[in-house]
Amino acid sequence: MSEVRVRFAPSPTGYLHIGGVRTALYSWLWARQHGGKFILRIEDTDRARSTEESIQIVLESMRWLGLDWDEGPEVGGDHGPYVQSERLDIYAEYAETLIESGHAYRCYATKEEIATAREAHQKSGTKDGFHFRSPWRDRTDGPEDANARHVIRFRAPHEGTTSWVDEVKGQIDILNSTQQDFILLRPDGLPLYNFGCVVDDLTMGVTLVARGDDHMINTAPQILLYEALDAAVAAFAHMPMVLAPNGEKLSKRHAAVGVLEYRDLGYLPDAVLNYLARLGWSHGDQEIFTRQELIEKFGWDRVGTTAGRYDAKKFLHVQAEHLRMLSDEDIARWTVPFLAKIGIEVEADDAVLLKTIPYVRPRAETFVDVADAVAYFFRDVEFEAKGKRKFLVPDNAQALLRLADVVEAVEPFRQEPLDATVKAWLEENELPMKVVAQPARVAMTGRTRSPGLFEVMEVLGKEKTLARLRAGAKIAAADEPPA
């Protein structure tokens, strides 16, 4: 096999869609598996919508995901520039080559002439799609005005078949009679998608083009361009689309679709890649993959031919599994920025933070969850209204004070001796655990759900535990008005 060279070529018109990320991921995995090159190219010829801000969002998204590129913006390479708007001279050169070989021509047809032709086609009653037949296709003369506005069109063949064996779809045959003389260059010199794409892929040595199957309509015209340029045709892999749960095109009204949204929701990059990889590809019954496993096991032969449907619950499950695969130290490190967002500044190696991780990891699904679950260890108690109203009541005030007195004498202040001492006290006084468990939990954490009572005490330490139990008793006794 010759060197594998694949690319991801997003249009910077907003956020980086997770469907686009899946395309990038499959190409990246293929390159990494074969020791090839992964190229990032920016297709910014839509001047009305492309922005520098969007380019930066693409780069930031790719960096966060860890989909590093071997050639492209910020990295460079031998086949640049890697931004289409900086390659206009290259497109002009290739367009002239096609004109000289008879495969393209200058078309001076006006918008009005094209509109008239389209109207006539509609009135004809035919069900075939409109294909503009330019009067300049077979003319050898030019207009009176040598500088007249024009486009450059490809002289598409009308007979025969264009075929390829798709890495995902298999044998594909397209009748050339369905092709039209598509535009290569606009009057302002900007390339249209098919031409810019082929010139870029050809000059960058791309060996395989992976993209969504909504681009299947573009493949035959692109193969015709390769052949007209007497160039080896790249391989193609067309993947089914990522759809919403109801089968519609996935959009923001169905789910978070921008990559950086998942970063802000507290997802791991590897979890995002794992879920997207499985949304169209399989390896037996395995659901959870490390990044290295994806590199080793990915193959086009296991990419499905039907559209995958986004499943938020399954996505969250994959995220939770990846979170639990991390060490306590790594969970702490990932959680620190989310603690900062809620006003808690703490270092990743903070002893209290590290003590909390084993207790919260079984239930947490995202780093937002982790940050929320440990917040009360680092700041004053913020009570849930329902829990406070139900458990910090006068009948529980005395029990909280007695509990504080009991645990104050415990040394060392650890989970096991705390557990044993409190249970012995309860048995001695013939009291059930429920007398103190929920009131104490609410007093210490502000919540009705938390890690075990004695686990919380150990992490808080004696001073904070006693202070919170006695403050809770004070609230329960109504010495302080409810918040």
N, C-alpha and C positions, 0 to 999 in steps of 0.2 A: 504493500500500500504506500502510495506517495504521501508526503506530509499532509496531515489533516489541517485544513485552514477553514475555519467557520467564522461566522460573524453574527452580531446582533446590531440591528440598524433602526433604532427607534426614531420617531418624529417628535421633537421636543415641543409639544403643544399643550403641556399640562403635567399632571402627575404620571408616574410610571405605573401602568395598569398591571395587575397580577397576571393577566393573560399574557402580556408581553414578557413578564418575568419568566413564565414557564418556557416560552420560546427561547429566551436567553439561557435558561438553565440547561435545557436539553443540548443546546449547542456547546455550552461550556463543559458539560459532562463528557460529551463526545471528544472534545479537544483534549481534556485532561486525561481521559482514558487512553488516548492514543499518542500522548506526548506531542500534540499539535499546537496550533496557535488559535487563540480566541481573540477576535477583532471587534472592537466597539467603534461603530461609525454613526455619525449624527446626520440624519436626513432632514435638513432644515430648509428645504426649498419652498415650503409653504410659508411665504413671508408674512402673510396676514396673521398667522397663528403661532409661528415659532418664535420663542423668546429666549434670551440668555438665561433668565430665571429658570425656565423649564429645562434647559440643558444642565444647569447645576443640580436640579432635582434628579435628573436621570443619573448623573455621576454620583450624587450622594446616595441614591437608592442602591446602585450597583456596589458601591463601597460597603454600605451597611450589610448587604447580603453576602459579601465576601466573594462575589463573582468578579474576580480580578481579570483584567484584560491585558493581553500581551502587546497589542498595538492599538493605538487610538488616542483620543484626547488625553493630555497630561502625561502620556507615556511615549508617544511618538511612534516611529517605525519607518521602515523603508518604502512603504506604499502610500504615504500620505499625500495631500492632506486628508484627514479623516472626518472632515465636516464638508457636506456637499456644497454649501455656498462658496467654499474656497476652491472648488474644483471646476469652475465654469469653463476655463480654457481647455481642460481635458475633454469635457463633453463636446465643445465646439470642434475640437480636432477629430474626434470619432464620428461626429455627424458629417463632417466633410469627407471622411474616408468612405462612409456609406453612400454619399451622393456620387462620389467619383466611381464607385463600383456599380452604380445603378440600383442600389438597394434602397435609396431614399431620394426625396426630391423636395424642392421648395414649393410650398403651396401658398398661393396668394389669394385664396378664396376668402371673402369677407364674412363677418358674422351674419350679415343679412342674407347672403347666399346660402349659408349653411342652415339658417333658420327656415328659409323658403323650401329647401330640400327636405328638411324634417317635417314641415307642414304637409308637403305633398305626400310623403311616405305615410303619414297618419291618415290622410284622406283616402289612400289607396285601399285601406281595409286589410292589408296584410298583417299577419300575426308575427312575422319575423321582426326582430329588433332593427332599429335604424342604424345603417352603416353608411356614412357619408362617402360618396364616390367623387373624389376631387377631380375637377376638369383639368388640373395641372399634372395629373399622374403621368400622362403620356405625351405631354407637350415638351418641345425642345426649345421654344422661345420663352422670353420673359415678358414682364409687363413694361409698359412705356416708362414708368418710373423705376429706375434700377434700384432705388432705395425703398421701394414699396414694402409696407408691413407684411410679414409672412411668417409662417411656421415651417418647420422641417418635418415631413411625414415619412414613415417607413412604407416602402412599396411591398405590401404583403402579398404572398402568393394566394391565388384563389383556387388552386387545385392541389390534390394530394392530402396528406395527413401529417400532423406533427405529433410525435409520440415520445413517451419516456416511461421508465419504470420507477415509480415513486417508492421511496424507502418505507413509506407507511401505507400508501393506497394501492401499491402494485401497478400493473400496466394501465396506462392512461393514453387514450387516442383522441385527438381533436381534429376535426375536419378543417382544413384551411379555408374552406368556403365560408366559414363562420367568422373569419378574421376581417378586420378592416385596416385601412391605412392609418394606423395610430400615429399620434404626434410624438416626435422625439424631443424637439426643442420649441419652446414658446418664442414669441417675438423678442422677449427680453433676455433670451439666452438661457433661461432656466430649464432644466430637463424635466420631463414628466417622469412618473415613477418607473415605468418599465425600462426606459432608456438609461436613466441615472443609475438604477439598480444594476443593470447588466454591465455598464461601463465600470462601475465601482467594483463589482464582484470579479470582473475579468482582470482589471488592473491590480487588484489586491490579492489575486491568486486564490480566491475562495473556491474550495473543492466541493462543499455541500451547503445548500441553502435550506435552512429549516425555518418554517413559518406556519401560521394558521392556515387552515384549508379555505378560508375566505379569499386567499390569494391564488387559489387554483386557476382562476380566470386569467391571471397574469402570466402563467407559466409558459403556455404555448407561444405567445408573442415574444417572451424573453428567449426561448429556445431558438426562435426564428432569427433573433438578433445575434445570438452566438454564432449561428450557422452563417449568417450574412457576413460576419466579421472573421469567418474561417477560424474560429476558436473552439477549443474543447469545451463541451457543455458541462456545467457543474451538475452534481447530483442534487435531487430535490427530496425534501421530506415535509409533507403537509400534514399538520396535526389538527385534529378536530378542535372546535372552539370550546372555551370554557363558558358554560351557560349558567344562568340563575337556577335556583331550585325548581322554578315553574317552567323551565325550558326557554325562557326569553334570554335575550342578550344580557350578559351580566353588567349591571350598572350600579351607581351609588345608591339607588333606591332599594337594591337587593342586599348590598353588603358593602363593607369597606373594600374598595378596589385599588386604592393607591398603596404602594409598597410601604411608604413611610407611615401610613396610618397604623400598620401592624407594629412597627417599631414603637409608636406612641402608645399603643394598647398593651405593650409589655410582652410582645412575642419575641422569640429567639429567631435569628436569621436561619439557623439550621432547621427549625420547625417549619418555617414558611417554605423553605426549599423542599423539605420532605413532603409536605402536604401537596404542593404544586406538582412535584414529580409524580406522585401517585394519582393525580387528577388527569389520567390519560395514559399512564404507564404502569405496568405491574411486574412483579417478580414473585411468582407463586402467591402464597397467602401472606407474605410479610408486609406489614404496614409501617413499621417504624424503622427508619434507616438513618445511620450516621452519614455525614457528607462523604466520607471515604467509601462507604458501602455503595452509595449512589454512583460514585465514579466507577467502581469496579463492576457493578451489575447492570448499568444502563445499556440498553440496546434498542435500535429502531424497530427490531422485529417484535418487540413487546409493547410498542405504542399502539393503543387501540384505534379503531376507525370510527367510533361513535363519540359524540360530544360528552365531555365530563360535566357533571352538575355540581356546582358549589354547595358545600354542606358546612355551615358555620359550626355546628356542634362537633362534627368530625374534625374540623380544623382545630378547634379548641382542645379536643382530646389529644391530637398529635402534639400540640404545643405543651400541654401538661406533661406528657410522657417525656418530652425532651427536657423540660425543666427539671424533672426528677432524676434525670440521668446525670445532672451536674453535681459537682462537689458542693459542700456547704460554702466553701470559700468563693466559688464561682457564682453561686446564687447571690451571695452577699454583694459581690462586685457588680452584678447586673442590676441589683435592686437599688443601689446607692443613688443613681440619677432619679429614680421614681420617688425615693424619699425626699430628695431635694425639691421635687415639684410640689410636695405638700408641706414644705417649710422645715424639713428635718435635715440638717447638715450633719453627716456622720461619715466616717471613713470606712472603707470596705473591711478593714481588719479590726474594727471596733469589737471589743470582747462581748458586749451585750448583744450586738447584732448577730454575731456568730453563734451565740447561745440560742437565739430564737429560731434559727433556720431549721434545725431538726424537728421542731414542734410545728412549724407552719407548712413545711414542704408537702406533707401528705394531702392537704386540702387545696393548696394554692395551684392555680392554673396558669397565671401570668405573673409578671413582676409587679404589675399594678396590685394584684392580689397580695403578693408578699409584702409590699410596702404598706398596704392598708392593714394587714394582719399584725405587723410589728410596731405600728405607729405609736400605740399607747405605752410602749416601753420607753419611749423617748420624749414624750410630752405629757402635759396634764391630761387627765381623763376627760374625754368628751362623751357624755352619756347618750345612748340611744333612748329616745323618749319613752318608748314602750317598755323597755327593760327597767328603766328607772322607776316608772310609774307602778310597775308590777312588783318589783322586788325590794326597792328601797322604801319600805313602808314601816310605820312604827313597830309593828309586831316583830320585825327583823332587826331592829336597832340593837337590842341587848345581845342577840346571838353574834352579831358582828364584833361587838366590843369584847365579848368573851373569847371569840376566836382569835382576836388580836392578842389578847393576853396569853393564850395557849401557845401560839407560834412564836411569841417574843422570846420564850425560854428555850427554843430549839437551837441546838448547836451540834454539828455544823448546819447552816441554813441551806439544806439540800432537799431534793424531792423525796427521797426515801425516808429520812427521819421525820420530815414534815408530815408525810402521809401516815406513818406509823403513830406519831404523837396525836394527830388530830383524830384518827380513827379510835385510838384508845380513849381519848376524852369523850367522844361521842358514845362509845359503848358504855363507859362508866356512868354516863348521865342518861343512858337509854334514849338517845336522840338519833334520828335518821340523818343521813348525809344531806338530804334535801333541805334541811333546816338552815344550813349554812352555805351549801354549794353555789346556788344561783345568786343569792344576795352577795356573797363574797366575790363571785366572778364579775358581777356588774360593778361592784365597788372598786375592784382593782383594774378592770379593763374598760368599763363603760358599756360592755356588750353582753349579750346573752350567750354568745358562742365564742369560744376561745380554746386554746390548748388546755390541758388538764390543770386543775386548780393549783396543784403543788408545783407543776412545771412553771406556771406563771409566777408563783411566789419566788422560786429559785432564781429566775431570770431578773425579776424586779429587785431582789435583794431584801434584806430585813427592813431597812429604813423605809423604803418606798412602800413595801407591803403593809407595814404597820400604819403608816400615814394614810394610805388609801382605805384600809379597812375602817379606821377610826373616823375618817372624813365621811365615808359611806354611812357609818352609824349615825353620824351627826345629821346627815341629810335625811336618813330614814326616820329619825326621831322628830323631824320637822323643825329642828333648830335653825335650818336654812330653808328658805322657800324653794320649791322645785323650779328648775330652770325652764 
